[in-house]
Amino acid sequence: MSGYYDPRPATRPRWQVAAACSGGFVALLWLLELLDSLMANQLDASGIRPGTSDGLMGVLFAPLLHGGFGHLMANTGPLLVLGFLLALAGMSKWIAVTATVWLIGGVGTWLTGGLGTVHIGASGLVFGWLVYLVVRGFVSRRPWQIVLGVLVFGVYGSILWGVLPGASGVSWQGHLFGALGGAVAALTLERRPQRRAYDVH
């Protein structure tokens, strides 16, 4: 009986890769919060401290830190669902969108947050991923992405009120600039190139 060996590695279904990406990121957040609790919450000081030069470094770390397990629990569900839906578009897209939201959300918070405050938490990513998923279909003009965006907005759209100043101790700046980062990511990463018009003679 003859046969052949294909040296190319078998590719995993995209949904499995997306689930591993989403679940792995959230697992990392839980491990860091566990470590932080064992260190008497010393890691939380590494968040964004607006208006200070050393506090700018917090842009890199703030989404990885949370103010206790209750704070992280509130973000876990949306991070898992929205992160999974985003990762279905591929790891390169997940990285590009996340990096855009992470940077814009962090820098915007550093520029506008109150002096003497420390901003931590991944809710900026939640807002950014949500806005990206809602907006991208209208930019790319892909019907299934529009439908998915409408469904996502129907489930999570109410949280967008969080971009407005409200409860004390909640970083509405992180929410607002995270959401803006998601919009920027959709507009820059999903815009289709314009077809050039030619005159026919």
N, C-alpha and C positions, 0 to 999 in steps of 0.2 A: 504494500500500500504506500503510494508516494505522497509527498506533501512538501510544504516549505515552511520556513521560519521567518516571520516578519519581525525584524529587529526594532521596529518602531514601538515605543511604549504605548499601551492602550490609554486612550484619553478617557478621563472620567466625565460623566454627564455634568453639564453646566450647573444643574441645580445642586449637585453634591459639592462642587467647588464653592458655590455661593453659600451653602449651608456651613461648610468648613470655615470659610472666611468670616462670616457673621458670627458664628459660635465661637471661633477662636479669638476674635477681637474682644467679645464680651467676657470670655473666660480670662483673658489678660487683665481686664479691668477688675474683675473679682479677686484675682490673685494679688494685684497691687493694693486693693483696699484691705485685704487680709493682712498684707505686709504692713500697711500703714497703721492698722489698728494695733499690731504687735509693737510698733514703734511709737505708740502714744500719739498718733496723728501728726508726726513730725513732717511727713511728706507734703501735707497740705500747704505748708509755707512756700512750696515751690510753684504755687499757682501764679496767675497774672496779678501783678501789683501795679495798677495804672499810674502812669506819670513818673515812674522810677526807672532808671537805667537797668538796674539788676532785675527789676520786676518784668522787664521785657522778655527775659529768658523763659518766663512762665508760659509764653505762647506755645512753647514746645511741649510743655508738660501738663497744662491745665486740663485738657480733655481726658487725661488718663487718671485724674484724681477726683475723689468725691468726698463730700462731707458726711461720711457715715454710710452704713449699709442701706439705710432707708432711702437716702439720696440715690444711691446706685440702683436700688431695686426699682425706683420710679423710672429710671432711664433704660433699664434692661429690656423690657418688652419692645418699645419702639426701636431700640438699637438692633435687636435681633430681626425684627420684621423689615424695617426700612433698609438695614444693611444687607439683608438677603436679597431684597428686590433690586437694590443697586448693583450688587455683585453679579446678578444674572446677566448684566451687560458685559461682564468680563472683568478680570482682575485689573487690567490697565485702566479701565474706566473707573473702577472703585478707587484706585489709588489717586487718579487725577482729580476726581470730584472731592474726595476726602481731603486731599492736600489743599485744594482751593478753599474749601469751607474752613478747614483748620487754620489756615493763614489769615484769611480775611476776618474770620470771627475773632481770632486772638488779637490781631493788631487793632481792629476796631474797638475791642473791649479795652485794650491798653490805652488807647487814645481818649476814650470817652468815659471810662469808669471813674468812680469817685476815689479821691485820694485817701489812702489809709485802708482801702478794702483789698481783699484777696478773692480772686475769681477762679473757681475750679468747677469741673464737671463736664460731661460729654453731651449735655443738652444742646449746646451749640451745633454739634454734629447732627443731632436729631432734627433740629430745625432746618439745617442746611440740606440734609438728605431729603427731607420732606418736600421742601420747595423745589429742589432739583427734579424729583420724580413727578411733581405736579406740572412744572413748566416745560420740561424737555420735549414732551409730545407736541406741544404747540409750536416749538421751535423747529423740531425735525419733521413735523407734519406726518408722523407715522400714526395711523389710527389706533393701533393696539396700545401704543404708549399714551395716547390721549385718554383712552378708556381706563388704563391702569392709573393714570394720574388723577382722574375724576374719582375713582374708587378709593385711592389713598387719601385724597382730600376729604372724602366723605367720612372716613374712619378717624383720621388724625387732624383734620383741618382746624378743629376748635382750639388746639393748643397754640395756634398762631397768635392768639390774643396775648400770649406770653412775650411778644416783642414790645409790648407797651409797659411803661413803668407801673408797678403794682405792689405786690407783697414785699415787705422788708426782707432782705437777705436773699432775694432772688435776682440773679444777674440777667436783667432784661437786655442789657447791652450785648451779652453773649448770645442771647436768643436772636436779637435783631441782626447783628452782624453775621451770625451763622446763617440766618435765612438769606441775607444779601449774598453771602458766599455761594449758597446753593443756586440763586438766580444767575449770578455771574458764571458759574460752572455750566449751567444749562445753555446760556446764551453763547458762550465761547466754544464749548465742546460739542454741541449738537447742531450748530448752524451749518446747513448744507451749502456747498460752494455754488455760486450763481452760475447758471449756464450762459455762455457767451452767445449773443445773438449775431447771426450772420445774414447779410443781404444776399439774396439769390438773384443772379442775373440770367 
